Amino acid sequence: MTMTNLDDLRAAARASIAQARTLAELEALETEYLGRRGGKVSELMRAIGTLPPEERPAFGQRVNALRDDLVVLLRQRREELARLETTRRLQTEQIDVTLPGRVPARGHPHPLVQTFQRVREILTGLGFQEVDGPEVEEYQFNFAALNYPEEHPALDEQMSFYLTDTLLMRTQTTALQGRVMPALTPPFRIFTLGRCFRYDPVDATHSHTFHQVDVFIVDRVVSLADLKGTLVTFAREMFGPETEVRFRPDFFPFVEPGAEIAIRRGEGWLELGGAGMIHPNVLARVGIDPEEWTGFAFGLGMDRMPMRRYGIEDIRLLFENDLRMLRQF
C-alpha cells in the first residue's frame, strides 16, 4: 500500500468516526479498523514485513501514526456520544416537579381480619379471655377429651387430615377446651379463634380450610338462659340490633343438651354453628366436678359472618385474593 493509500484510509476512517451516531456504530468502526483479526490498520501492521527493507521504517511510522490517530479519534467520539446520550436521557426522563403527587395506594384489613377484630371486641367486652391453640392437634384433645365415641364418623381418616396416628389438623377450635381447662381454676370464661381443617367438598358455603371461634364458660350456676342471652347479645352486636337468633335441638358429643344456632336479618336463615351445656363427661375428664360446676360452650363459623355482614354470596371469594372483590371492603 502506498503512502497515498494511507492518507485515503485515514480520511475515510476520520469521516466514518465523525458520522457515528451511536456507541454501537462506534464499536463496529473500531473493530473494522483496529480489530486484531481483519482490522484494516492491523493488516497493514502485519504487511510491513513484506516490504523492501528500505521502505519499512517510513511505512511503519506512518501506520503507527495512523493507528494512534484513530485511537484518539475513537476515544473523543465515544465521550461525545456518551454526553449526548446522557443529555437525551435527562430530557426524556425528567420529572416535572410542578405536577401534583400521586397518592400511594393504602392497604386495609381483609374482610376476615376485620371479622376477627370485631369478634375479639365483642367477646372481650363480655368478659371472655382469648387463648390460642395449635393447628396441629393431638387426637386426645381433638376427639377423646370432647366425649367422642370411638365409632363416631369424624374420627375416620376420610373425614379428617391425619399426620400420624395421634396427630391431625384440628377439625374444630373446640379442641382447646381439653388442652387448657386442666390448668384453669373455675370460674373462667375463655374464647379462641383460628383455622380448622376438614375433608369437606368446596362449594359456595363450605371449604376444607375455614375459621371458627369457640367460646366456653365454667361457673357454679350456668344455665341455657345464660347461653342464649350470650349468643343473642353476640349476634346483635355482630350483625345489628334487628338480628333474629334461632336455636334448634342438635347433637354434639361435648354438650348436653345441644343446639344449632342460626341467624336472620331480613333474609333467609344462615347457620353459624353449634352450642350447648358442656357435657359432664368433658368436665370430669379435666378434673372439674360436674356436680359442683357447670358451663356452656358454642362454636361459630367465622367465614360465614362477613358473608352475611357484607352480602358475599360465595365463601370462595374470601380465599381467592381477587383485588376487585377485596377493594370493596
Secondary structure, DSSP 8 states (H G I E B T S, - for coil): --HHHHHHHHHHHHHHHHH--SHHHHHHHHHHHH-TTT-HHHHHHHHGGGS-TTTHHHHHHHHHHHHHHHHHHHHHHHHHHHHHHHHHHHHHS---TTS-----------HHHHHHHHHHHHHHHTT-EE----SEEEHHHHTGGGT--TT-GGGSTTTS-BSSSSEEE-S-GGGHHHHHGGG--SSEEEEEEEEEE-----SSS--SEEEEEEEEEEESS--HHHHHHHHHHHHHHHH-TT-EEEEEEE--TTEEEEEEEEEESSS--EEEEEEEEE-HHHHHHTT--TTT-EEEEEEEESTHHHHHHHT---GGGGTS--HHHHTT-
